[in-house]
Amino acid sequence: MSEEAVQTAEEPVVAIEAAAEPEDVSYQAVEKEGTVTAIWEMQGHKHLRTIDPRSNEGKQILALFETAG
C-alpha cells in the first residue's frame, strides 16, 4: 500500500507546518475525533517519521504550536 493510500485511510490531517530547519521540515498533526493521535515529521511530501504526541518530544512540538497561535 502506498503512503498516499495510508494517508487517505487516516482521519483528517491538520497541517501545522513549521519551517524548523533549512531542509524544509514540517510537522503535521493527525487527529481523530478532535484528539491528536500522531505527529508526522515531513520533508516536502516525504514522511520522515511519526512522533507520539504523548512523548516528551511530541509535547514540545505541540506546545510550540499552541503558543504560536
C-alpha positions as a printed NumPy array, in Angstrom:
array([[  0.   ,   0.   ,   0.   ],
       [  1.417,   3.365,  -0.931],
       [  1.943,   6.078,   1.666],
       [ -0.642,   8.218,  -0.118],
       [ -3.221,   5.469,   0.324],
       [ -2.358,   5.252,   4.014],
       [ -2.856,   8.997,   4.418],
       [ -6.315,   8.887,   2.862],
       [ -7.31 ,   5.986,   5.126],
       [ -6.485,   8.004,   8.252],
       [ -8.727,  10.583,   9.845],
       [ -8.322,  14.123,   8.502],
       [ -4.823,  15.502,   8.791],
       [ -4.479,  19.019,  10.128],
       [ -1.324,  20.613,   8.794],
       [  0.613,  22.517,  11.423],
       [  3.646,  23.326,   9.394],
       [  6.805,  24.797,  10.797],
       [  9.975,  25.604,   8.958],
       [ 12.014,  24.119,  11.793],
       [ 15.125,  23.531,   9.711],
       [ 16.513,  24.827,   6.419],
       [ 15.728,  21.423,   4.81 ],
       [ 12.027,  22.426,   4.808],
       [ 10.965,  20.056,   7.599],
       [  7.361,  20.431,   8.687],
       [  5.054,  18.728,  11.158],
       [  1.501,  17.534,  10.606],
       [ -0.855,  16.589,  13.404],
       [ -3.061,  13.58 ,  12.725],
       [ -6.355,  13.996,  14.554],
       [ -9.071,  11.511,  15.338],
       [-12.256,  12.732,  16.988],
       [-10.566,  16.018,  17.929],
       [ -7.54 ,  14.393,  19.59 ],
       [ -4.021,  14.436,  18.148],
       [ -3.081,  10.781,  17.71 ],
       [  0.243,  11.238,  15.895],
       [  2.634,  13.888,  14.636],
       [  4.213,  13.334,  11.235],
       [  7.614,  14.852,  10.542],
       [  7.704,  15.633,   6.824],
       [ 10.32 ,  16.892,   4.378],
       [  8.354,  18.177,   1.425],
       [  5.995,  15.294,   0.619],
       [  8.302,  12.674,   2.164],
       [  7.293,  11.205,   5.537],
       [ 10.417,  11.079,   7.713],
       [  8.996,   9.669,  10.939],
       [  5.989,   9.52 ,  13.244],
       [  6.207,  11.102,  16.68 ],
       [  3.969,  10.074,  19.57 ],
       [  2.191,  13.221,  20.84 ],
       [  2.422,  11.821,  24.395],
       [  6.232,  11.647,  24.25 ],
       [  8.403,  14.475,  25.565],
       [  9.307,  15.484,  22.004],
       [  5.665,  15.345,  20.908],
       [  4.593,  17.53 ,  23.826],
       [  7.314,  20.071,  22.969],
       [  6.216,  20.234,  19.325],
       [  2.554,  20.67 ,  20.245],
       [  3.443,  23.343,  22.825],
       [  5.222,  25.366,  20.14 ],
       [  2.069,  25.473,  18.042],
       [ -0.199,  26.277,  20.979],
       [  1.889,  29.31 ,  21.929],
       [  2.35 ,  30.445,  18.309],
       [ -1.404,  30.546,  17.601]])
